[in-house]
Amino acid sequence: MYGAGEVEVEAKVVIAADGVEAQIGRWAGLSNTLPLKDRMVCVQYLLAGVEINPTCTSYVIDNDIAPGGYAWVFPKGNSKANVGLGVQADIWQHLVDQKFNNSLPKIGEGTVLEFLTRFIESDSDLEKGFPVTLITGNVPVAPPAKSLVKDGLMLVGDAARQVDPLTGGGIINAMTAGRLAAQVAVNAIAEGNTSSSNLKRYETIWQQTTGRKLLRNYRLREKFPPSKRTDKRFMRAFALAVGG
């Protein structure tokens, strides 16, 4: 009930989809700590009033624009577009440390939003737009988590690192994992056994299917350091991953 303060809810199975921070998994002892190189710091505007091709989705891989990551323009119709970028967290931290070793930053300076602002201002069509919403956050671009279950608990989505390490895309993966986890949960509850050993069916199926592809893509990404991600071989692999 709204305004009732703390409310305790019991469940036979919890499917935790609480994002990259994954507090529920951490409480249960499932580690989710990632090195900075396996994270992207992302920011996105929904811009209105932009003059772009509504049928064309754009990706820009350029270390000057989005170090270690890429910028994107996703048309939303009615002269609107999601315009954002992701910067590899360790590179961003290094740039910030270099820039402010001997000086204090101005408000907003050194942030990933500053990268996005420069990107938008460099494009005459995007520059005509105005922001409607702004979202920010981290995205895991790490190897798939090895452990996804505990007694009565399954992780899905960013909490389970179910993001493609090449593209940073994870919505379809999360929906696929969510459906699979729900099916396993229903069966486990019907069987009266919600132990980790019984819920592990979810983890096993995931790792043998989509998880295997994500691990392959992570290994491929590792072969190309950020300075080499404009290489034709990487660009080809990226295009294939984006295309599904």
C-alpha positions, 0 to 999 in steps of 0.5 A: 500500500502506498505510504505504508512504509516498509512492506515484507513480501514473501516469494518462493522464487525471486527473479532479480532484474535490478540492473547493473548494480545487482543488489539482490544478487550481491545480497545473496552472495553472487558477485557482480563486481566488474573491472572498469574496462568491462563497463561502459558509461552511457548517456542518451538524449531523446531529441525532438525537432531533428532532421534525420532520415527516419529509416536509418539507424546510425552508429559512429565508432570513433575514439575522439567521439566515444573513446572505447565505445560508440555513438548512436542515432536511433530514429523514433519517428515524428522528427525525434531520435534517441541520440547517445554514446557510451565511453569505456569506463577505464578510458574515461577515468584516465582522461578525467584524471589527466585533465584534472590532476592540477585543476578543479573541474568546472560543472559538467566538465569531464563528464560523458555528457560533455562527449555527447554534447560535442557529438551533437554540436558537430552535426548540423541536423542533430544540433537543430534538435532540443532535449526532451529526456536524458538518461544515464547509466553504466552498461556491463560489457563483460563475460557472461556471469558464471553463476545466475542462481541461488536457492529461490533466486535467478538473475536476468538482464544487466544483473546477469551481464546478459549484454552483448559485449560488442554492441552493448545491446541487451533488451532482447537478451533480457526478454529471452532470459526473463521468459526462460527464467519464468518457465523454470520458476513455474516448473520449480514451484510446481515441483515444490523444489526451488533449490539452486540445483533445480533452478540451475536449469535456467543457468545451464540452458542460458549458458549453452545458447545465448550465453555462448554467443556473448562469451564469443563476442567478449573474446572477440572484443578483447582481441581489439583494444580501443585504438583498433576498433576502427579496424575493418575486421572489428567493424565487420564483426560489430555490424554482424552483431548489430544485425543479430 
